[in-house]
Amino acid sequence: MLGDLTERDRAVLHLEAAWPRHSGAKEEIIRAQLGMSAARYYQLLGRLVESEAALEYDPMLVRRLRRLRDSRASHRAMRTPGFVG
């Protein structure tokens, strides 16, 4: 439900959706616009990617982020010694 997202959650999603349009280091923009560290931003973003409220709020962005996350996890698993799959 949209009401489950905080203003900060929506700001994180907006920044992630708009990032390709920004110039400069992403970490600087995160700190300047959101007042948090890059580590905290990525923790929140990871939580949001799993959130049904975020999916309802911005389905294209959240689905894209889920695909990227799943692809990266798959590549990591294939590099793991002894992985059979």
Z-matrix of the N, CA and C atoms (Angstrom, degrees):
N
C 1 1.446
C 2 1.523 1 109.25
N 3 1.314 2 117.96 1 140.72
C 4 1.455 3 122.07 2 -177.51
C 5 1.517 4 112.43 3 -59.24
N 6 1.306 5 117.99 4 -31.15
C 7 1.447 6 121.32 5 -178.73
C 8 1.518 7 113.42 6 -66.02
N 9 1.326 8 117.58 7 -15.88
C 10 1.464 9 121.37 8 179.91
C 11 1.521 10 112.71 9 -76.08
N 12 1.319 11 117.90 10 -15.85
C 13 1.462 12 121.31 11 -180.00
C 14 1.522 13 110.22 12 -86.49
N 15 1.328 14 115.33 13 134.24
C 16 1.458 15 119.68 14 174.93
C 17 1.519 16 109.37 15 -84.87
N 18 1.311 17 115.13 16 169.52
C 19 1.474 18 119.82 17 175.64
C 20 1.525 19 109.84 18 -59.28
N 21 1.332 20 116.83 19 -39.73
C 22 1.473 21 121.18 20 178.44
C 23 1.522 22 110.25 21 -63.52
N 24 1.335 23 117.91 22 -42.28
C 25 1.467 24 121.48 23 177.93
C 26 1.525 25 110.44 24 -58.37
N 27 1.330 26 115.93 25 -47.04
C 28 1.467 27 119.67 26 179.67
C 29 1.521 28 111.26 27 -63.95
N 30 1.334 29 117.58 28 -37.05
C 31 1.473 30 121.32 29 178.51
C 32 1.526 31 110.49 30 -64.79
N 33 1.331 32 117.42 31 -40.23
C 34 1.472 33 121.24 32 177.87
C 35 1.528 34 109.48 33 -62.89
N 36 1.311 35 117.01 34 -46.08
C 37 1.468 36 120.22 35 179.02
C 38 1.525 37 111.78 36 -63.32
N 39 1.320 38 117.26 37 -40.82
C 40 1.469 39 120.75 38 178.50
C 41 1.526 40 110.76 39 -63.25
N 42 1.318 41 116.99 40 -43.93
C 43 1.467 42 119.47 41 -179.73
C 44 1.523 43 110.09 42 -64.58
N 45 1.314 44 117.61 43 -42.58
C 46 1.469 45 120.23 44 179.95
C 47 1.527 46 110.93 45 -64.91
N 48 1.314 47 117.32 46 -38.97
C 49 1.468 48 120.46 47 179.14
C 50 1.526 49 111.28 48 -68.71
N 51 1.328 50 117.17 49 -34.11
C 52 1.461 51 121.33 50 -176.19
C 53 1.519 52 113.23 51 -90.44
N 54 1.308 53 118.96 52 -7.73
C 55 1.467 54 121.58 53 -171.64
C 56 1.521 55 114.30 54 -51.14
N 57 1.330 56 121.69 55 -45.36
C 58 1.464 57 119.28 56 -178.04
C 59 1.528 58 113.83 57 -58.81
N 60 1.319 59 116.85 58 -20.60
C 61 1.462 60 119.72 59 -179.42
C 62 1.525 61 112.40 60 -85.72
N 63 1.302 62 117.76 61 -12.15
C 64 1.461 63 120.72 62 -178.02
C 65 1.527 64 110.53 63 -88.83
N 66 1.319 65 115.54 64 151.32
C 67 1.454 66 119.71 65 171.64
C 68 1.526 67 107.22 66 -108.41
N 69 1.311 68 116.57 67 162.25
C 70 1.453 69 119.88 68 -179.92
C 71 1.512 70 111.34 69 93.01
N 72 1.329 71 114.62 70 178.12
C 73 1.454 72 120.74 71 -177.33
C 74 1.529 73 110.35 72 -75.24
N 75 1.309 74 115.11 73 133.11
C 76 1.459 75 120.57 74 -178.58
C 77 1.526 76 111.30 75 -60.71
N 78 1.327 77 116.81 76 -38.70
C 79 1.464 78 120.58 77 -178.76
C 80 1.526 79 111.61 78 -61.06
N 81 1.324 80 117.34 79 -36.99
C 82 1.466 81 121.04 80 177.80
C 83 1.531 82 110.92 81 -66.30
N 84 1.321 83 116.59 82 -40.89
C 85 1.456 84 120.76 83 179.53
C 86 1.526 85 110.34 84 -67.34
N 87 1.326 86 117.03 85 -40.14
C 88 1.465 87 120.97 86 177.67
C 89 1.525 88 109.98 87 -58.04
N 90 1.324 89 116.25 88 -47.67
C 91 1.462 90 119.82 89 -178.46
C 92 1.536 91 110.88 90 -67.12
N 93 1.321 92 117.15 91 -42.61
C 94 1.465 93 120.57 92 -176.74
C 95 1.532 94 112.23 93 -69.45
N 96 1.316 95 117.02 94 -43.99
C 97 1.462 96 119.82 95 -175.23
C 98 1.520 97 113.66 96 -85.31
N 99 1.329 98 116.93 97 -34.85
C 100 1.461 99 120.09 98 -174.12
C 101 1.523 100 113.77 99 -110.02
N 102 1.334 101 116.75 100 -14.74
C 103 1.458 102 119.80 101 178.76
C 104 1.516 103 113.50 102 67.36
N 105 1.326 104 117.14 103 33.99
C 106 1.464 105 120.32 104 178.72
C 107 1.520 106 109.48 105 -138.56
N 108 1.307 107 115.46 106 163.94
C 109 1.459 108 120.31 107 178.32
C 110 1.527 109 109.45 108 -74.09
N 111 1.318 110 115.31 109 159.94
C 112 1.460 111 120.01 110 177.61
C 113 1.531 112 110.21 111 -63.01
N 114 1.333 113 117.12 112 -36.88
C 115 1.464 114 120.50 113 179.41
C 116 1.533 115 110.56 114 -60.85
N 117 1.327 116 116.91 115 -45.28
C 118 1.468 117 120.94 116 179.31
C 119 1.527 118 110.33 117 -65.08
N 120 1.323 119 117.29 118 -40.27
C 121 1.468 120 122.04 119 178.32
C 122 1.527 121 110.17 120 -57.68
N 123 1.329 122 116.70 121 -47.78
C 124 1.460 123 119.52 122 -177.75
C 125 1.524 124 111.92 123 -70.18
N 126 1.333 125 117.95 124 -30.40
C 127 1.469 126 120.27 125 173.00
C 128 1.528 127 110.01 126 -62.51
N 129 1.321 128 116.14 127 -48.07
C 130 1.464 129 120.65 128 179.57
C 131 1.527 130 111.48 129 -63.98
N 132 1.318 131 116.68 130 -42.48
C 133 1.457 132 120.89 131 179.46
C 134 1.527 133 110.62 132 -61.66
N 135 1.325 134 116.97 133 -41.63
C 136 1.457 135 120.82 134 177.59
C 137 1.513 136 111.98 135 -60.86
N 138 1.328 137 116.90 136 -41.15
C 139 1.460 138 121.64 137 176.91
C 140 1.527 139 110.31 138 -65.17
N 141 1.313 140 116.08 139 -41.94
C 142 1.461 141 120.43 140 -179.22
C 143 1.529 142 112.23 141 -65.46
N 144 1.312 143 116.85 142 -36.39
C 145 1.465 144 120.36 143 179.67
C 146 1.524 145 110.43 144 -60.23
N 147 1.318 146 117.43 145 -29.82
C 148 1.463 147 121.79 146 178.47
C 149 1.523 148 113.00 147 -85.49
N 150 1.297 149 117.68 148 -10.01
C 151 1.456 150 122.99 149 -171.59
C 152 1.526 151 112.35 150 -83.71
N 153 1.320 152 115.42 151 130.68
C 154 1.467 153 119.91 152 174.68
C 155 1.529 154 110.89 153 -68.00
N 156 1.323 155 117.13 154 -31.95
C 157 1.471 156 120.40 155 178.16
C 158 1.519 157 110.19 156 -63.63
N 159 1.334 158 117.30 157 -41.25
C 160 1.467 159 120.93 158 178.32
C 161 1.524 160 110.27 159 -67.49
N 162 1.320 161 116.55 160 -38.10
C 163 1.465 162 120.26 161 178.00
C 164 1.522 163 110.38 162 -62.49
N 165 1.316 164 116.93 163 -40.70
C 166 1.465 165 120.58 164 177.79
C 167 1.530 166 111.28 165 -68.18
N 168 1.332 167 116.45 166 -36.61
C 169 1.460 168 121.93 167 -177.45
C 170 1.530 169 111.79 168 -69.54
N 171 1.337 170 117.28 169 -46.28
C 172 1.468 171 121.38 170 -178.81
C 173 1.529 172 109.07 171 -142.65
N 174 1.330 173 117.41 172 78.30
C 175 1.465 174 120.57 173 -173.39
C 176 1.527 175 114.45 174 -60.62
N 177 1.318 176 117.84 175 -39.41
C 178 1.467 177 119.33 176 -178.35
C 179 1.524 178 110.96 177 -64.66
N 180 1.320 179 117.33 178 -45.63
C 181 1.457 180 121.10 179 -179.65
C 182 1.522 181 111.05 180 -63.88
N 183 1.317 182 117.22 181 -48.88
C 184 1.464 183 120.56 182 -176.36
C 185 1.526 184 110.92 183 -65.24
N 186 1.313 185 117.92 184 -40.11
C 187 1.470 186 119.60 185 176.83
C 188 1.525 187 111.20 186 -64.52
N 189 1.326 188 117.20 187 -40.11
C 190 1.465 189 120.11 188 177.45
C 191 1.526 190 110.72 189 -62.79
N 192 1.327 191 116.86 190 -43.96
C 193 1.465 192 120.74 191 179.47
C 194 1.525 193 111.22 192 -65.59
N 195 1.319 194 117.27 193 -36.67
C 196 1.470 195 120.16 194 176.74
C 197 1.515 196 111.07 195 -65.21
N 198 1.344 197 117.04 196 -41.51
C 199 1.469 198 119.93 197 177.90
C 200 1.520 199 110.85 198 -62.55
N 201 1.343 200 117.11 199 -43.54
C 202 1.468 201 120.47 200 178.44
C 203 1.526 202 111.07 201 -62.04
N 204 1.327 203 116.35 202 -45.08
C 205 1.468 204 121.11 203 179.01
C 206 1.525 205 110.80 204 -59.72
N 207 1.327 206 116.58 205 -46.68
C 208 1.460 207 120.61 206 -178.47
C 209 1.518 208 111.70 207 -66.04
N 210 1.322 209 116.84 208 -38.97
C 211 1.458 210 120.79 209 178.33
C 212 1.524 211 111.19 210 -64.57
N 213 1.323 212 116.92 211 -43.73
C 214 1.469 213 120.55 212 178.22
C 215 1.519 214 111.47 213 -63.96
N 216 1.315 215 117.12 214 -40.20
C 217 1.473 216 120.90 215 178.97
C 218 1.524 217 109.97 216 -64.38
N 219 1.320 218 116.63 217 -40.13
C 220 1.454 219 120.66 218 178.96
C 221 1.527 220 111.30 219 -64.47
N 222 1.328 221 116.79 220 -42.31
C 223 1.467 222 120.31 221 178.52
C 224 1.523 223 111.01 222 -65.37
N 225 1.319 224 117.53 223 -39.47
C 226 1.472 225 120.33 224 177.27
C 227 1.518 226 110.64 225 -63.14
N 228 1.320 227 117.16 226 -42.47
C 229 1.464 228 121.18 227 -178.91
C 230 1.523 229 110.74 228 -63.77
N 231 1.321 230 116.94 229 -37.66
C 232 1.473 231 119.71 230 -179.27
C 233 1.523 232 111.07 231 -69.85
N 234 1.324 233 117.58 232 -25.83
C 235 1.470 234 120.21 233 178.95
C 236 1.522 235 112.50 234 -83.95
N 237 1.332 236 117.34 235 -11.63
C 238 1.447 237 121.46 236 -176.30
C 239 1.532 238 109.61 237 -73.23
N 240 1.343 239 117.81 238 123.54
C 241 1.473 240 120.06 239 178.37
C 242 1.525 241 110.81 240 -58.82
N 243 1.311 242 114.99 241 136.15
C 244 1.444 243 120.00 242 178.48
C 245 1.513 244 115.08 243 83.42
N 246 1.336 245 116.19 244 0.08
C 247 1.469 246 119.31 245 -179.90
C 248 1.514 247 109.52 246 -70.74
N 249 1.317 248 115.50 247 130.24
C 250 1.466 249 121.47 248 175.28
C 251 1.524 250 106.41 249 -120.43
N 252 1.318 251 116.71 250 120.22
C 253 1.461 252 116.87 251 -178.72
C 254 1.464 253 114.87 252 -177.86
